[in-house]
Amino acid sequence: MAELTREEKARLAELLREKDRRQRENKLLSFKPYKFQKQFYASGANHKHRLLMAANRVGKSYSGAMEVAYHLTGLYPDWWEGLRFNTPPRIIAAGVTTERTRDVVQKELMGDPTDPAAMGTGAIPKSRIVNTVRRAGIPNALSVVTVKHIAGNSKVSFQAYESGKAAWMGNNAHLVWLDEEPPEEIYTQALRSIVDLDGNIMMTFTPENGVTGIVKQYMQELKPHQYLQNATWDDAPHITKDVKEQILSSLPPHERDMRSKGIPVIGSGLVYSIQEDLIGIDPIPIPDHWRRISGIDFGFDHATAWVNIAYDPESDVIYVVDAVKINKTVIPEICSILKRKGADKIPVAWPHDGLKHDSYSGRTVRDMYEQEGVKMLPDKFTNPPSPGMPEGSGGIGIEAGVAFIHARMEQGLFKVFKTNEEWFQEFRLYHRKNGKIVDKNDDLMAATRYAALSLRFAIVANRKYSGAYIPKPQEFADELVGY
């Protein structure tokens, strides 16, 4: 290959500098979101209030800034499935203090506030910045930024929690981004500011203050219009193993889960007080002779959840192979998704609310799933009966199933494929209050329990059974170790 001439080298250097400038001044072009970021963005299509409760250093503020930049410019990428504004929006972006807002929120959106040459190297492309207004009395802090939207000009205003609720009165916004957890009085004012424009709330924070009123609301009292996304160090590939170990070694033990997993300090309130690395494994091939069973938690006012498990009779290990949550979808579409994942071949354990009747057809929910081709067990879920007692006499108590699964986790007999990220997200937040399990955001946990406690109905998927496709429980009893 011929050596480049001096002129060609100079031209190449100029092109590389121009490429670097464009990348620095338009991050929207090169942004490739992590999976948790795409999930959080997509949730905006159906949820007005969203919380990204994440570990330190995973990029939660950066995640919020990139979404704000898409809204301000209207330049949504092809992969975008979330909230959209067709007209130029008014957005409020806020942090704890004015200085903190400048150093984090403003920096992520606009570039380093201490370097005038860095203006336009944040999430908002430099070419789209129309005008900036400085905040009086705070060096390098901005008050308002006007941005060129594809349909006009949009605006983002910077606020601080420390200003008090009076400073928030009279605000109107299409979107309020709260970076770091706000005091409840500020959260209330933020909610008021979106009423007139039917707006949205987006929060990004690490739960450093424990189970506060806001955290409790999203963990224990989640409403249909609210969404909780969790993200851990494992969800952020840029955080290396060495960095994780270095940070963890310097943290007090009681803060490690909060810092590395983005979950509040709950302590003994966790239902499964098991370290994730003791149950999480990389996916493995499932031999044909292993038993298979699945469980479903029907979604009426929440997500429908389905969990597919495999049982190795030689090692007595249960494996959660696949787990999926499906939001606000009609039964035929849910069944189509589940059949692609094997629910037409693997028996599905289902809870008592599957006996509810559809108001139009009069059919039960269970029957509607079966008519769509999903292999539903004949009868509703019950715990295994006591020895000598008839099938169906085991009741539906939650604690028995939780104790069964917890014991297996402790003994190394319960494993979950690491690819089931939504499963682990629920697992981390599954907790008790005053000794009672909180039945919020627990769809996959419930589906797991139905499947695991229905092992007596599991089948070898490629075996032909005479008569009904479900073996009688006693046919499998000898293979179940410690069940």
Buried (B, 14 or more C-beta within 10 A) or exposed (E): EEEEEEEEEEEEEEEEEEEEEBEBBBBBEEBEBBEBBBBBBBBBEEBBBBBBBBBBBBBBBBBBBBBBBBBBBBBBEEEBEBBEBEEBBBBBBBBBBBBBBBBBBBBBBBBBBEEEEBBBBBBBBBEBBEEBEEBEEBEBBBBEBBBBBEEEEBBBBBBBBBBEBEBBEEBEBBBBBBBBBBBEEBBEBBBBBBEEEEBBBBBBBBBBBEBBEBBBBBBBEBBEEBBBBBBBBBBBEEBEEEEBEEBBEEBEEEEBBBBBBBBBBBEEBBBBEBEBEEBBBEEEEBEEEBBBBBBBBBBEEBBBBBBBBBBBBEEBBBBBBBBBBBBEBEBEEBBBBBBEBBBBBBBBBBBEEBEEEEEEEEBBBBBBBBBBBBBBBEBBBBBBBEEEEEBEEBEBEBEBBBEBBBEBBBEEBBBBBBEBBBBBBBBBBBBBBEEEBBEBBBBBBBBBBBBBBBBBBBBBBEEEEEEEBBBEBEEBEEBBEEB
